[in-house]
């Protein structure tokens, strides 16, 4: 992987949204473990779920743009001269897909853990 893969705005969008998701998840975990989690914090759980769900979709958007770049390079002709452009377009497509999934899957698991902690805390307070 080369550093010019980071010139794709979709990659930066995935990284920025992933940062927001993990920041929110960390906030929830700290609030639950410190015992200061309140019902007003729950309003952001749904939003965090939507943000996490958007990560693989952004990866798919990057896949489409990478494939479009590849098809554009193919349409220019001269397959031997365009092999670098073809492989770069495919690499960008795969990179964004992988990045979206690599950031989303652990976030989904962590969100499930946060929800478990919240429900366990609710059961403790109800007793």
C-alpha positions as CSV (number, residue, x, y, z in Angstrom):
1,X,0.0,0.0,0.0
2,X,1.3,3.4,-1.0
3,X,0.8,6.7,0.7
4,X,-1.0,8.1,-2.4
5,X,-4.0,6.0,-1.4
6,X,-4.6,8.6,1.3
7,X,-5.4,11.3,-1.3
8,X,-8.9,9.8,-1.7
9,X,-11.5,11.9,0.1
10,X,-13.5,8.7,0.8
11,X,-10.6,7.3,2.8
12,X,-10.5,10.5,4.9
13,X,-14.3,10.4,5.4
14,X,-14.0,6.8,6.7
15,X,-11.2,7.7,9.0
16,X,-13.0,10.9,10.3
17,X,-16.3,9.1,10.9
18,X,-14.5,6.1,12.5
19,X,-12.7,8.5,14.9
20,X,-16.1,10.0,15.9
21,X,-17.6,6.6,16.4
22,X,-14.7,5.3,18.6
23,X,-14.7,8.6,20.5
24,X,-18.4,8.2,21.3
25,X,-18.0,4.6,22.2
26,X,-15.2,5.4,24.6
27,X,-17.3,8.1,26.1
28,X,-20.1,5.7,26.7
29,X,-17.8,3.1,28.3
30,X,-16.3,5.6,30.6
31,X,-19.7,6.9,31.7
32,X,-21.0,3.4,32.3
33,X,-18.0,2.2,34.3
34,X,-17.9,5.4,36.3
35,X,-21.6,5.0,37.2
36,X,-22.5,8.4,35.7
37,X,-24.4,7.1,32.6
38,X,-27.8,8.8,32.4
39,X,-30.8,8.5,30.2
40,X,-29.9,11.6,28.2
41,X,-26.8,9.8,27.0
42,X,-29.0,7.1,25.4
43,X,-30.1,9.5,22.7
44,X,-26.6,9.3,21.1
45,X,-26.6,5.5,21.0
46,X,-28.9,5.4,18.0
47,X,-26.9,8.0,16.2
48,X,-23.7,6.1,16.9
49,X,-25.3,3.0,15.4
50,X,-26.1,4.9,12.3
51,X,-22.6,6.3,12.1
52,X,-21.1,2.8,12.4
53,X,-23.5,1.5,9.8
54,X,-22.4,4.3,7.4
55,X,-18.7,3.1,7.5
56,X,-19.1,0.1,5.2
57,X,-21.3,2.2,2.9
58,X,-18.5,4.7,2.6
59,X,-16.2,1.8,1.8
60,X,-18.6,0.8,-0.9
61,X,-18.6,4.4,-2.2
62,X,-14.8,4.2,-2.4
63,X,-15.1,0.9,-4.2
64,X,-17.4,2.4,-6.8
65,X,-15.1,5.4,-7.3
66,X,-12.0,3.2,-7.6
67,X,-13.7,1.0,-10.2
68,X,-14.9,4.1,-12.1
69,X,-11.3,5.2,-12.2
70,X,-10.3,1.8,-13.5
71,X,-12.9,1.8,-16.2
72,X,-11.9,5.3,-17.2
73,X,-8.3,4.2,-17.5
74,X,-9.4,1.2,-19.6
75,X,-11.4,3.5,-21.9
76,X,-8.4,5.6,-22.7
77,X,-6.9,2.5,-24.5
78,X,-3.3,1.5,-24.5
79,X,-3.6,-1.3,-22.0
80,X,0.1,-1.7,-21.5
81,X,0.6,2.0,-20.8
82,X,-2.4,2.1,-18.5
83,X,-1.5,-0.9,-16.4
84,X,-0.4,1.3,-13.5
85,X,-3.6,3.3,-13.6
86,X,-5.7,0.1,-13.8
87,X,-4.0,-1.5,-10.8
88,X,-4.1,1.7,-8.8
89,X,-7.9,2.0,-9.4
90,X,-8.5,-1.6,-8.3
91,X,-6.2,-1.1,-5.3
92,X,-8.1,2.0,-4.2
93,X,-11.4,0.1,-4.6
94,X,-10.2,-2.7,-2.4
95,X,-8.5,-0.4,0.1
96,X,-11.6,1.6,0.8
97,X,-13.7,-1.5,1.2
98,X,-11.2,-3.0,3.6
99,X,-10.9,0.2,5.6
100,X,-14.6,0.6,6.0
101,X,-15.0,-2.9,7.2
102,X,-11.9,-2.9,9.4
103,X,-13.2,0.2,11.2
104,X,-16.9,-0.8,11.3
105,X,-16.7,-4.4,12.6
106,X,-14.9,-3.8,15.9
107,X,-17.1,-0.7,16.4
108,X,-20.2,-2.9,16.0
109,X,-18.8,-5.3,18.6
110,X,-17.9,-2.6,20.9
111,X,-21.4,-1.0,20.6
112,X,-22.9,-4.4,21.5
113,X,-20.7,-4.5,24.6
114,X,-21.8,-0.9,25.5
115,X,-25.4,-1.9,25.1
116,X,-24.8,-4.9,27.3
117,X,-23.2,-2.7,30.0
118,X,-26.1,-0.3,29.8
119,X,-28.7,-2.9,30.1
120,X,-26.8,-4.6,33.0
121,X,-26.5,-1.2,34.7
122,X,-30.3,-0.6,34.2
123,X,-31.0,-4.0,35.8
124,X,-28.8,-3.1,38.8
125,X,-30.5,0.2,39.3
126,X,-34.0,-1.4,39.0
127,X,-33.2,-3.9,41.8
